[in-house]
Amino acid sequence: MSKMSEAIENRYDALMFAKSPEEARVAAVELVRVVLGEEASKRSLRDTLKECCRMLRPAADPKDQARFEEEFVELAFWPGKSAQIAA
């Protein structure tokens, strides 16, 4: 595994398994930086996460892609909609 692939995988895992909203946000920012580069930090985190999702988890169906992107964004901005609905 290349260093870049390993860095992406580590940050993706950190985002997936974050134990707090702060950890999730930090992991999301780091993932965006690794995948898209430093200049991405000047753009919206939500938009850059969607772009990362399109690169890391592409879908053939546009509806699936939109769903994947929203799920990806929710990982960084939790508690997300599902937690708010449950409350």
TAMOJO-V238387 format. One record per residue. BURIAL is b if it has 24 or more other ideal C-beta (glycine too) atoms within 12 Angstrom, else e. Layout:
# TAMOJO-V238387
BURIAL / BURIAL
This chain:
# TAMOJO-V238387
e / e / e / e / e / e / e / b / e / e / b / b / e / b / b / e / e / b / e / e / e / e / e / b / e / e / b / b / b / b / b / b / b / b / b / b / e / e / e / b / e / e / e / e / b / b / e / b / b / b / b / b / b / e / e / b / b / e / e / e / e / e / e / e / e / e / e / b / b / e / b / b / b / b / b / b / b / b / e / e / e / e / e / e / e / e / e
